[in-house]
Amino acid sequence: MSRKCSDELPLEEEGMEVDCKPEDLSKCAYEERCVELTDVKDMRLEAEAVVNDVLFAVTTMYVSHSLTSGVDVAYINVETREGHRYCLELTEAGLRVVGHTFDQVDDGLSTQYHETVYSLLDSLSPGYREAFGNALLQRLERLKQNGH
């Protein structure tokens, strides 16, 4: 049996291996606490960030209130500029379409994961591509006008 260094003492128990040396205890325990705090993503917060990032380029987009979101999964409803509605699933694996209407998860639907919301929307909506491109051009024009 093996365990990681933590705040629990004693470190050595009969038949138990320790993954780091006792003198490294404070370092290991600190690093584990940091990993616990920074590596755990709350998908509800991630979903809100996704929505805020691309809302300008779609007709409607919001985190679902009907489907249960949590630490490991969140659902986002999006209507493209073409009027197509989708329910998106956000997990550590990325984003994918799970339904073709708001608040719907079709278990029989097998769609690929996209690493970013930009990639997903780019594949679904020519209107998104156009809006995104226009926003990029406007930003570049402003930079040019400001002498940057």
C-alpha positions as CSV (number, residue, x, y, z in Angstrom):
1,M,0.0,0.0,0.0
2,S,1.3,3.5,-0.9
3,R,0.2,7.0,0.0
4,K,1.3,10.4,-0.8
5,C,2.9,12.8,1.7
6,S,0.3,14.8,3.5
7,D,-0.3,16.4,6.8
8,E,-1.1,13.0,8.3
9,L,1.6,11.6,10.6
10,P,3.2,9.3,11.3
11,L,4.7,8.8,7.8
12,E,5.9,5.3,8.2
13,E,3.5,2.6,9.1
14,E,4.1,-1.1,8.9
15,G,3.7,-2.3,5.3
16,M,3.2,1.2,3.9
17,E,5.4,3.0,1.4
18,V,5.8,6.8,1.3
19,D,6.1,8.6,-2.0
20,C,8.5,11.3,-0.6
21,K,11.1,11.6,2.1
22,P,10.0,12.9,5.5
23,E,12.2,16.0,5.1
24,D,10.1,16.8,2.0
25,L,6.9,16.6,3.9
26,S,6.1,20.3,4.1
27,K,6.9,20.7,0.4
28,C,4.8,17.7,-0.7
29,A,1.9,18.7,1.5
30,Y,2.0,22.2,0.2
31,E,2.2,21.1,-3.4
32,E,-0.7,18.7,-3.0
33,R,-2.9,21.5,-1.5
34,C,-2.0,23.7,-4.4
35,V,-2.8,21.0,-6.9
36,E,-6.2,20.4,-5.2
37,L,-7.0,24.1,-5.4
38,T,-5.8,24.9,-8.9
39,D,-6.4,21.7,-10.9
40,V,-10.1,21.3,-10.0
41,K,-12.2,23.3,-12.4
42,D,-15.8,24.0,-11.7
43,M,-17.5,23.5,-15.0
44,R,-20.3,25.9,-14.1
45,L,-17.8,28.7,-13.9
46,E,-16.0,27.6,-17.0
47,A,-19.4,27.5,-18.8
48,E,-20.1,31.1,-17.8
49,A,-16.7,32.2,-19.1
50,V,-17.4,30.4,-22.4
51,V,-20.7,32.2,-22.8
52,N,-19.3,35.6,-22.0
53,D,-16.5,35.1,-24.5
54,V,-18.6,34.4,-27.6
55,L,-22.0,35.9,-26.8
56,F,-21.4,38.7,-29.3
57,A,-21.2,36.2,-32.2
58,V,-24.3,34.2,-31.6
59,T,-28.0,35.0,-31.3
60,T,-28.5,33.5,-27.8
61,M,-26.2,31.6,-25.4
62,Y,-26.6,30.8,-21.7
63,V,-25.8,28.1,-19.2
64,S,-28.8,25.7,-18.9
65,H,-30.9,26.2,-15.8
66,S,-32.9,22.9,-16.4
67,L,-30.0,20.5,-16.8
68,T,-27.8,19.9,-13.7
69,S,-24.3,21.3,-14.0
70,G,-21.6,20.6,-11.6
71,V,-17.9,20.4,-11.0
72,D,-17.3,17.9,-13.8
73,V,-20.0,18.9,-16.4
74,A,-22.0,21.9,-17.5
75,Y,-24.6,22.4,-20.3
76,I,-24.8,25.4,-22.5
77,N,-27.7,26.4,-24.8
78,V,-26.8,28.2,-27.9
79,E,-28.7,29.6,-30.9
80,T,-26.6,30.4,-33.9
81,R,-27.1,33.4,-36.1
82,E,-28.7,31.0,-38.6
83,G,-31.4,30.1,-36.0
84,H,-30.1,26.6,-35.2
85,R,-30.4,25.6,-31.6
86,Y,-28.0,23.3,-29.8
87,C,-27.4,22.0,-26.3
88,L,-23.6,21.8,-25.6
89,E,-21.9,19.7,-23.0
90,L,-18.7,21.1,-21.4
91,T,-16.3,18.7,-19.7
92,E,-12.6,18.4,-19.2
93,A,-12.6,16.7,-22.6
94,G,-13.9,19.8,-24.2
95,L,-17.2,20.9,-25.8
96,R,-19.6,18.9,-27.9
97,V,-23.1,19.0,-29.2
98,V,-25.4,16.7,-27.1
99,G,-28.8,18.0,-28.4
100,H,-30.4,19.8,-31.3
101,T,-32.7,22.0,-29.1
102,F,-32.3,23.8,-25.8
103,D,-32.0,21.7,-22.6
104,Q,-31.9,18.4,-24.4
105,V,-29.4,15.6,-24.1
106,D,-29.8,13.0,-26.8
107,D,-27.9,9.9,-25.5
108,G,-27.9,8.4,-29.0
109,L,-26.0,11.4,-30.4
110,S,-22.3,10.8,-30.9
111,T,-20.5,14.0,-31.7
112,Q,-16.8,14.9,-31.5
113,Y,-15.3,17.0,-28.8
114,H,-13.8,20.4,-29.6
115,E,-11.0,21.8,-27.5
116,T,-12.4,25.3,-27.7
117,V,-15.8,27.0,-28.1
118,Y,-14.3,28.8,-31.1
119,S,-13.6,25.6,-32.9
120,L,-17.1,24.2,-32.1
121,L,-19.0,27.3,-33.3
122,D,-16.7,27.6,-36.3
123,S,-17.9,24.1,-37.4
124,L,-21.6,24.9,-36.8
125,S,-22.1,28.5,-37.9
126,P,-20.9,30.5,-40.9
127,G,-22.6,33.5,-39.1
128,Y,-20.3,33.0,-36.1
129,R,-17.2,32.9,-38.4
130,E,-18.3,36.1,-40.0
131,A,-19.1,37.9,-36.7
132,F,-15.8,36.7,-35.2
133,G,-13.9,37.9,-38.3
134,N,-15.6,41.3,-38.2
135,A,-14.9,41.7,-34.5
136,L,-11.3,40.9,-35.1
137,L,-11.0,43.4,-38.0
138,Q,-12.6,46.1,-35.9
139,R,-10.2,45.5,-33.1
140,L,-7.2,45.6,-35.5
141,E,-8.6,48.9,-36.9
142,R,-8.8,50.4,-33.5
143,L,-5.2,49.4,-32.7
144,K,-4.1,50.9,-36.0
145,Q,-5.9,54.1,-35.3
146,N,-4.4,54.3,-31.8
147,G,-0.9,53.9,-33.3
148,H,-0.1,50.4,-31.9
